[in-house]
Amino acid sequence: MNQTITREEARETAETIRQQIGGKALYMLGAKNFSFDADGSLSFRIRGSKKVNYIKVTLDRGMDLYNMELGKIWGYNYKVVAEETGLYFDMLCTMIEKHSGLYTSL
């Protein structure tokens, strides 16, 4: 079942994802260039990791779980480094730490 959502619902979903990751965690990652897609996914760049510098988190509305894509952008190239599916909100920071090698809390 493919649900269409309004731009406002997509923005709210992306903002919820941002809040669930947490402002302190995003600050520690040096997160920047936040954007959201029509499906409500949140994407952003991070600094300080040699492994990944791009993260995209998408809500699987049917399962009410998150999917995460972590990648590396350099120049005009992009490579997916890791993908995680079926994540609960409290697993987002753990997966970012696992794949980036950076801490999201003190």
C-alpha positions as a Markdown table, in Angstrom:
| # | Residue | x | y | z |
|---|---|---|---|---|
| 1 | Met | 0.0 | 0.0 | 0.0 |
| 2 | Asn | 1.5 | 3.3 | -1.2 |
| 3 | Gln | 0.4 | 6.3 | 0.8 |
| 4 | Thr | 0.8 | 9.8 | -0.5 |
| 5 | Ile | 1.5 | 12.4 | 2.0 |
| 6 | Thr | 1.4 | 16.2 | 1.8 |
| 7 | Arg | 4.5 | 18.4 | 1.9 |
| 8 | Glu | 3.6 | 19.5 | 5.4 |
| 9 | Glu | 3.3 | 15.9 | 6.6 |
| 10 | Ala | 6.7 | 15.1 | 5.0 |
| 11 | Arg | 8.3 | 18.1 | 6.8 |
| 12 | Glu | 6.7 | 17.1 | 10.1 |
| 13 | Thr | 8.0 | 13.5 | 9.7 |
| 14 | Ala | 11.5 | 14.7 | 8.9 |
| 15 | Glu | 11.4 | 17.1 | 11.9 |
| 16 | Thr | 10.3 | 14.2 | 14.2 |
| 17 | Ile | 13.2 | 12.1 | 12.9 |
| 18 | Arg | 15.6 | 15.0 | 13.7 |
| 19 | Gln | 14.2 | 15.3 | 17.2 |
| 20 | Gln | 14.5 | 11.6 | 17.8 |
| 21 | Ile | 18.1 | 11.6 | 16.9 |
| 22 | Gly | 18.6 | 14.6 | 19.2 |
| 23 | Gly | 20.1 | 18.0 | 18.9 |
| 24 | Lys | 23.1 | 17.1 | 21.0 |
| 25 | Ala | 23.9 | 14.1 | 18.9 |
| 26 | Leu | 23.6 | 16.1 | 15.7 |
| 27 | Tyr | 25.8 | 18.8 | 17.2 |
| 28 | Met | 28.4 | 16.2 | 18.1 |
| 29 | Leu | 28.3 | 14.8 | 14.5 |
| 30 | Gly | 28.8 | 18.3 | 13.0 |
| 31 | Ala | 25.5 | 17.7 | 11.1 |
| 32 | Lys | 24.7 | 20.2 | 8.4 |
| 33 | Asn | 22.8 | 20.6 | 5.1 |
| 34 | Phe | 19.5 | 19.1 | 6.4 |
| 35 | Ser | 16.8 | 18.4 | 3.9 |
| 36 | Phe | 13.7 | 16.3 | 3.6 |
| 37 | Asp | 12.1 | 14.5 | 0.7 |
| 38 | Ala | 8.5 | 14.1 | -0.4 |
| 39 | Asp | 8.3 | 10.7 | 1.5 |
| 40 | Gly | 9.3 | 12.5 | 4.7 |
| 41 | Ser | 12.9 | 11.2 | 4.9 |
| 42 | Leu | 15.5 | 13.3 | 6.6 |
| 43 | Ser | 19.0 | 13.5 | 5.0 |
| 44 | Phe | 22.1 | 15.4 | 6.2 |
| 45 | Arg | 25.8 | 15.6 | 6.0 |
| 46 | Ile | 28.2 | 14.9 | 9.0 |
| 47 | Arg | 31.8 | 15.9 | 9.6 |
| 48 | Gly | 34.7 | 14.0 | 11.2 |
| 49 | Ser | 34.2 | 10.5 | 10.0 |
| 50 | Lys | 36.5 | 8.9 | 7.4 |
| 51 | Lys | 33.8 | 6.2 | 6.7 |
| 52 | Val | 30.6 | 8.1 | 6.0 |
| 53 | Asn | 29.6 | 11.8 | 5.6 |
| 54 | Tyr | 26.0 | 11.4 | 4.5 |
| 55 | Ile | 23.0 | 9.9 | 6.3 |
| 56 | Lys | 19.4 | 9.5 | 5.2 |
| 57 | Val | 16.7 | 8.2 | 7.6 |
| 58 | Thr | 13.3 | 7.2 | 6.2 |
| 59 | Leu | 10.2 | 6.2 | 8.0 |
| 60 | Asp | 8.6 | 2.9 | 6.9 |
| 61 | Arg | 5.0 | 4.0 | 7.5 |
| 62 | Gly | 3.6 | 0.4 | 7.2 |
| 63 | Met | 5.9 | -1.0 | 9.9 |
| 64 | Asp | 6.3 | 2.3 | 11.8 |
| 65 | Leu | 10.1 | 1.6 | 11.8 |
| 66 | Tyr | 13.0 | 3.5 | 10.4 |
| 67 | Asn | 15.4 | 2.6 | 7.5 |
| 68 | Met | 18.8 | 4.3 | 7.3 |
| 69 | Glu | 21.3 | 4.7 | 4.5 |
| 70 | Leu | 24.8 | 5.8 | 5.3 |
| 71 | Gly | 27.1 | 6.9 | 2.5 |
| 72 | Lys | 30.2 | 8.8 | 1.4 |
| 73 | Ile | 30.0 | 11.8 | -0.9 |
| 74 | Trp | 33.1 | 13.1 | -2.6 |
| 75 | Gly | 33.0 | 15.4 | -5.6 |
| 76 | Tyr | 30.2 | 14.3 | -7.8 |
| 77 | Asn | 30.4 | 10.7 | -6.6 |
| 78 | Tyr | 28.3 | 8.9 | -4.0 |
| 79 | Lys | 28.7 | 5.4 | -2.6 |
| 80 | Val | 26.4 | 3.7 | -0.2 |
| 81 | Val | 28.5 | 2.4 | 2.7 |
| 82 | Ala | 25.8 | 0.7 | 4.8 |
| 83 | Glu | 22.0 | 0.2 | 5.0 |
| 84 | Glu | 20.0 | -0.6 | 8.1 |
| 85 | Thr | 16.3 | -1.5 | 8.1 |
| 86 | Gly | 13.7 | -2.1 | 10.8 |
| 87 | Leu | 15.2 | 0.3 | 13.3 |
| 88 | Tyr | 13.3 | 1.7 | 16.3 |
| 89 | Phe | 13.9 | 5.4 | 17.1 |
| 90 | Asp | 16.2 | 4.6 | 20.0 |
| 91 | Met | 18.5 | 2.6 | 17.7 |
| 92 | Leu | 19.2 | 5.5 | 15.3 |
| 93 | Cys | 22.2 | 7.0 | 17.3 |
| 94 | Thr | 23.6 | 3.5 | 17.9 |
| 95 | Met | 23.6 | 2.7 | 14.1 |
| 96 | Ile | 25.2 | 6.1 | 13.3 |
| 97 | Glu | 27.9 | 5.5 | 15.9 |
| 98 | Lys | 28.5 | 1.9 | 14.5 |
| 99 | His | 29.0 | 3.0 | 10.9 |
| 100 | Ser | 30.6 | 6.4 | 11.3 |
| 101 | Gly | 32.9 | 5.7 | 14.2 |
| 102 | Leu | 31.8 | 8.9 | 15.9 |
| 103 | Tyr | 30.1 | 9.3 | 19.3 |
| 104 | Thr | 26.6 | 10.9 | 19.6 |
| 105 | Ser | 26.7 | 11.3 | 23.4 |
| 106 | Leu | 29.3 | 11.9 | 26.1 |
